[in-house]
C-alpha cells in the first residue's frame, strides 16, 4: 500500500491504484498454468480410459467364456 509521507494515511485512490497493479500482476502470472494444463490432460485421459473400459467390459465376459470352453475341451499331452 502507498502511504502519504506527510500524513501516513492511505487515500482511496492510492488503494485502488495499488489493487489495480496487483490484479494486473496476478492476471499476467503464469506460474500455475502448467499445473492446470496437466490436471486437465490427466482428467481427459482418465475419462477416455473409463469410456474405453465401458465399451469393452460387456465383451470381456463373452471372451472369457469362449477361452474357458476351449481350455476345458483341449487335452494336454505331457509326453514329448
N, C-alpha and C positions, 0 to 999 in steps of 0.2 A: 504494500500500500504506500501511497505517496503522502508524506506529511508536509504540511506547510511549516517551513522553518521558523517563521515568526510566531505562529500560534501552536504548532504541534498538532493541529486538528486536521482531519480529512474533510475535504469538500465532497459533495455528492458527485460532481463532475469528475474529480480525481478517482473516485471509487469506480465509476462506470468506465472510465478510460482504462483503468487497471484490469477490470473484469473483461473488457473487450480484448485487451492484449493477451490475457491468459486463455480466453476462448479461442483466439486465433492460433495460439501456440498449440493448444490441445487438438484442434482440427488438423493442423499440419503435421503433428507427430504420427509416425507410422510404426512405433515400437511394437504394438500388439497386432498389427495387421497380418504378419506371417503366422502367428498363433491362430488367429481366426481362420485363415485360409486352411491350415492343417486340420482344424476341427471340422470345417465344412467338408473337406475332401474325405476325411475319415468317416464321417457320418454318411456321406454318399456311398462310399464303398461298403459300409455295413448294410445300408439299405439295399444295395444291389445284391449282396450275398444272401440276405433274407428273402429277396424276391426269387432268386435262382433256387434256393432251397425249397421255397414254397411250390415252385413248378415241378421240381424233381422228386419231392417227397412221396407223392402218390405212386410214382413209378417204381420206387425202391422196393416196395413190398412185392410187386409182381416179379421183379428181377430176383429178389431173394428166394421166392418160392420156386422159380424155374431152376435156379442153381441148386437148391436143396433137393429138388426132384431128380435132377441129373446126377448129383453126387450119390444119392441113395440107390440108384439103379446101376451105377458103374461099379464094376468089381476091380479090385486091385490085385495083380499077380505079384507076390513078393519075391518070386524067383527070377533069376537073370537068364 
